[in-house]
Amino acid sequence: MSKLLMILVLFGTVGCSNKAIYDNMSLHQRNECLKDPPPAYFECIERTSKSYEVYERERSEVLKKESIDDKEK
């Protein structure tokens, strides 16, 4: 429930940029990593340490690929 509430607040806040939302979600995910034992913690932190710029580039590539796949159908 708290995760859903956090997401709704993040997306509902007027004036927040996509980067700010991404940064807040990433911070929340890293805080969740604290619940893991040490070996899993470090893996979790590594998974959540992607910069917004890298995320946005990867997202654009996926969207472009999906668009091309849809046109081929």
NUFINU-73447 format. One record per atom (N, C-alpha, C): atom name; x, y, z. Coordinates in steps of 0.1 Angstrom, whole numbers. Layout:
<nodes>
@atomo=CA; px=X; py=Y; pz=Z $
...
</nodes>
This chain:
<nodes>
@atomo=N; px=8; py=-12; pz=0 $
@atomo=CA; px=0; py=0; pz=0 $
@atomo=C; px=9; py=13; pz=0 $
@atomo=N; px=19; py=13; pz=8 $
@atomo=CA; px=28; py=25; pz=9 $
@atomo=C; px=35; py=27; pz=-4 $
@atomo=N; px=39; py=17; pz=-11 $
@atomo=CA; px=45; py=19; pz=-24 $
@atomo=C; px=36; py=25; pz=-34 $
@atomo=N; px=23; py=21; pz=-35 $
@atomo=CA; px=13; py=26; pz=-44 $
@atomo=C; px=11; py=41; pz=-40 $
@atomo=N; px=10; py=44; pz=-27 $
@atomo=CA; px=8; py=57; pz=-23 $
@atomo=C; px=19; py=66; pz=-27 $
@atomo=N; px=31; py=61; pz=-25 $
@atomo=CA; px=43; py=69; pz=-29 $
@atomo=C; px=43; py=72; pz=-44 $
@atomo=N; px=40; py=62; pz=-52 $
@atomo=CA; px=40; py=64; pz=-67 $
@atomo=C; px=29; py=74; pz=-70 $
@atomo=N; px=17; py=73; pz=-64 $
@atomo=CA; px=7; py=83; pz=-68 $
@atomo=C; px=11; py=97; pz=-64 $
@atomo=N; px=17; py=98; pz=-52 $
@atomo=CA; px=21; py=112; pz=-48 $
@atomo=C; px=32; py=117; pz=-57 $
@atomo=N; px=41; py=108; pz=-62 $
@atomo=CA; px=52; py=113; pz=-71 $
@atomo=C; px=46; py=117; pz=-84 $
@atomo=N; px=37; py=110; pz=-90 $
@atomo=CA; px=31; py=113; pz=-102 $
@atomo=C; px=21; py=124; pz=-101 $
@atomo=N; px=15; py=126; pz=-90 $
@atomo=CA; px=5; py=136; pz=-88 $
@atomo=C; px=10; py=150; pz=-84 $
@atomo=N; px=23; py=150; pz=-81 $
@atomo=CA; px=28; py=163; pz=-77 $
@atomo=C; px=30; py=172; pz=-89 $
@atomo=N; px=25; py=183; pz=-89 $
@atomo=CA; px=26; py=193; pz=-100 $
@atomo=C; px=40; py=198; pz=-101 $
@atomo=N; px=45; py=200; pz=-113 $
@atomo=CA; px=58; py=206; pz=-115 $
@atomo=C; px=70; py=197; pz=-113 $
@atomo=N; px=68; py=184; pz=-110 $
@atomo=CA; px=79; py=175; pz=-109 $
@atomo=C; px=84; py=171; pz=-124 $
@atomo=N; px=96; py=171; pz=-126 $
@atomo=CA; px=102; py=166; pz=-138 $
@atomo=C; px=103; py=151; pz=-138 $
@atomo=N; px=104; py=145; pz=-150 $
@atomo=CA; px=106; py=131; pz=-151 $
@atomo=C; px=119; py=127; pz=-144 $
@atomo=N; px=129; py=135; pz=-144 $
@atomo=CA; px=141; py=132; pz=-138 $
@atomo=C; px=139; py=131; pz=-122 $
@atomo=N; px=132; py=141; pz=-117 $
@atomo=CA; px=129; py=141; pz=-103 $
@atomo=C; px=121; py=129; pz=-98 $
@atomo=N; px=112; py=125; pz=-106 $
@atomo=CA; px=104; py=113; pz=-103 $
@atomo=C; px=113; py=101; pz=-104 $
@atomo=N; px=121; py=100; pz=-114 $
@atomo=CA; px=131; py=88; pz=-115 $
@atomo=C; px=140; py=88; pz=-103 $
@atomo=N; px=145; py=99; pz=-99 $
@atomo=CA; px=155; py=100; pz=-88 $
@atomo=C; px=148; py=96; pz=-75 $
@atomo=N; px=135; py=100; pz=-73 $
@atomo=CA; px=128; py=96; pz=-61 $
@atomo=C; px=125; py=81; pz=-61 $
@atomo=N; px=121; py=76; pz=-72 $
@atomo=CA; px=119; py=61; pz=-73 $
@atomo=C; px=132; py=53; pz=-71 $
@atomo=N; px=143; py=58; pz=-76 $
@atomo=CA; px=155; py=51; pz=-74 $
@atomo=C; px=160; py=52; pz=-60 $
@atomo=N; px=158; py=63; pz=-53 $
@atomo=CA; px=161; py=64; pz=-39 $
@atomo=C; px=152; py=55; pz=-31 $
@atomo=N; px=140; py=54; pz=-34 $
@atomo=CA; px=131; py=44; pz=-27 $
@atomo=C; px=136; py=30; pz=-29 $
@atomo=N; px=140; py=26; pz=-41 $
@atomo=CA; px=144; py=13; pz=-44 $
@atomo=C; px=157; py=10; pz=-36 $
@atomo=N; px=166; py=20; pz=-35 $
@atomo=CA; px=179; py=18; pz=-28 $
@atomo=C; px=176; py=16; pz=-13 $
@atomo=N; px=166; py=24; pz=-8 $
@atomo=CA; px=162; py=22; pz=6 $
@atomo=C; px=157; py=8; pz=9 $
@atomo=N; px=149; py=3; pz=-1 $
@atomo=CA; px=144; py=-11; pz=0 $
@atomo=C; px=156; py=-21; pz=1 $
@atomo=N; px=167; py=-18; pz=-6 $
@atomo=CA; px=179; py=-27; pz=-6 $
@atomo=C; px=184; py=-29; pz=8 $
@atomo=N; px=182; py=-19; pz=17 $
@atomo=CA; px=187; py=-20; pz=31 $
@atomo=C; px=181; py=-32; pz=38 $
@atomo=N; px=170; py=-38; pz=34 $
@atomo=CA; px=164; py=-49; pz=40 $
@atomo=C; px=171; py=-62; pz=36 $
@atomo=N; px=179; py=-62; pz=26 $
@atomo=CA; px=186; py=-74; pz=21 $
@atomo=C; px=199; py=-77; pz=29 $
@atomo=N; px=203; py=-90; pz=30 $
@atomo=CA; px=216; py=-93; pz=36 $
@atomo=C; px=227; py=-87; pz=27 $
@atomo=N; px=239; py=-86; pz=33 $
@atomo=CA; px=250; py=-79; pz=26 $
@atomo=C; px=253; py=-84; pz=11 $
@atomo=N; px=254; py=-97; pz=8 $
@atomo=CA; px=257; py=-100; pz=-6 $
@atomo=C; px=245; py=-95; pz=-16 $
@atomo=N; px=233; py=-97; pz=-11 $
@atomo=CA; px=222; py=-93; pz=-20 $
@atomo=C; px=220; py=-78; pz=-20 $
@atomo=N; px=224; py=-71; pz=-9 $
@atomo=CA; px=224; py=-57; pz=-8 $
@atomo=C; px=232; py=-50; pz=-19 $
@atomo=N; px=244; py=-55; pz=-20 $
@atomo=CA; px=253; py=-49; pz=-30 $
@atomo=C; px=248; py=-51; pz=-44 $
@atomo=N; px=242; py=-63; pz=-47 $
@atomo=CA; px=236; py=-65; pz=-60 $
@atomo=C; px=224; py=-56; pz=-62 $
@atomo=N; px=216; py=-55; pz=-52 $
@atomo=CA; px=205; py=-46; pz=-53 $
@atomo=C; px=209; py=-31; pz=-56 $
@atomo=N; px=219; py=-27; pz=-49 $
@atomo=CA; px=224; py=-13; pz=-51 $
@atomo=C; px=229; py=-11; pz=-65 $
@atomo=N; px=236; py=-21; pz=-70 $
@atomo=CA; px=242; py=-20; pz=-83 $
@atomo=C; px=230; py=-19; pz=-94 $
@atomo=N; px=220; py=-27; pz=-92 $
@atomo=CA; px=208; py=-27; pz=-101 $
@atomo=C; px=201; py=-13; pz=-101 $
@atomo=N; px=202; py=-6; pz=-90 $
@atomo=CA; px=194; py=6; pz=-88 $
@atomo=C; px=203; py=19; pz=-90 $
@atomo=N; px=215; py=17; pz=-95 $
@atomo=CA; px=224; py=29; pz=-96 $
@atomo=C; px=225; py=34; pz=-110 $
@atomo=N; px=216; py=31; pz=-119 $
@atomo=CA; px=216; py=36; pz=-132 $
@atomo=C; px=212; py=51; pz=-132 $
@atomo=N; px=220; py=59; pz=-139 $
@atomo=CA; px=216; py=73; pz=-140 $
@atomo=C; px=204; py=75; pz=-148 $
@atomo=N; px=198; py=87; pz=-147 $
@atomo=CA; px=186; py=90; pz=-154 $
@atomo=C; px=189; py=91; pz=-169 $
@atomo=N; px=200; py=96; pz=-172 $
@atomo=CA; px=204; py=97; pz=-187 $
@atomo=C; px=205; py=84; pz=-193 $
@atomo=N; px=211; py=74; pz=-186 $
@atomo=CA; px=212; py=60; pz=-192 $
@atomo=C; px=198; py=54; pz=-193 $
@atomo=N; px=190; py=56; pz=-182 $
@atomo=CA; px=177; py=51; pz=-182 $
@atomo=C; px=169; py=56; pz=-194 $
@atomo=N; px=169; py=69; pz=-196 $
@atomo=CA; px=162; py=76; pz=-207 $
@atomo=C; px=167; py=71; pz=-221 $
@atomo=N; px=180; py=69; pz=-222 $
@atomo=CA; px=185; py=64; pz=-235 $
@atomo=C; px=180; py=50; pz=-238 $
@atomo=N; px=181; py=41; pz=-228 $
@atomo=CA; px=176; py=28; pz=-229 $
@atomo=C; px=161; py=27; pz=-232 $
@atomo=N; px=153; py=36; pz=-225 $
@atomo=CA; px=139; py=37; pz=-227 $
@atomo=C; px=136; py=41; pz=-241 $
@atomo=N; px=143; py=51; pz=-246 $
@atomo=CA; px=140; py=55; pz=-260 $
@atomo=C; px=143; py=44; pz=-270 $
@atomo=N; px=154; py=37; pz=-268 $
@atomo=CA; px=157; py=26; pz=-277 $
@atomo=C; px=146; py=15; pz=-277 $
@atomo=N; px=141; py=12; pz=-265 $
@atomo=CA; px=130; py=2; pz=-264 $
@atomo=C; px=117; py=7; pz=-271 $
@atomo=N; px=114; py=20; pz=-269 $
@atomo=CA; px=102; py=25; pz=-275 $
@atomo=C; px=103; py=26; pz=-290 $
@atomo=N; px=115; py=29; pz=-295 $
@atomo=CA; px=118; py=29; pz=-309 $
@atomo=C; px=116; py=15; pz=-315 $
@atomo=N; px=122; py=5; pz=-308 $
@atomo=CA; px=121; py=-9; pz=-313 $
@atomo=C; px=107; py=-13; pz=-313 $
@atomo=N; px=99; py=-10; pz=-303 $
@atomo=CA; px=85; py=-14; pz=-303 $
@atomo=C; px=77; py=-8; pz=-314 $
@atomo=N; px=80; py=5; pz=-317 $
@atomo=CA; px=74; py=12; pz=-328 $
@atomo=C; px=76; py=5; pz=-341 $
@atomo=N; px=89; py=1; pz=-343 $
@atomo=CA; px=93; py=-6; pz=-356 $
@atomo=C; px=86; py=-19; pz=-356 $
@atomo=N; px=85; py=-26; pz=-345 $
@atomo=CA; px=79; py=-40; pz=-345 $
@atomo=C; px=64; py=-38; pz=-348 $
@atomo=N; px=57; py=-28; pz=-343 $
@atomo=CA; px=43; py=-26; pz=-345 $
@atomo=C; px=40; py=-23; pz=-360 $
@atomo=N; px=49; py=-15; pz=-366 $
@atomo=CA; px=48; py=-12; pz=-380 $
@atomo=C; px=49; py=-24; pz=-389 $
@atomo=N; px=57; py=-34; pz=-385 $
@atomo=CA; px=60; py=-46; pz=-393 $
@atomo=C; px=48; py=-56; pz=-392 $
@atomo=N; px=39; py=-54; pz=-382 $
@atomo=CA; px=28; py=-64; pz=-381 $
@atomo=C; px=17; py=-61; pz=-390 $
</nodes>
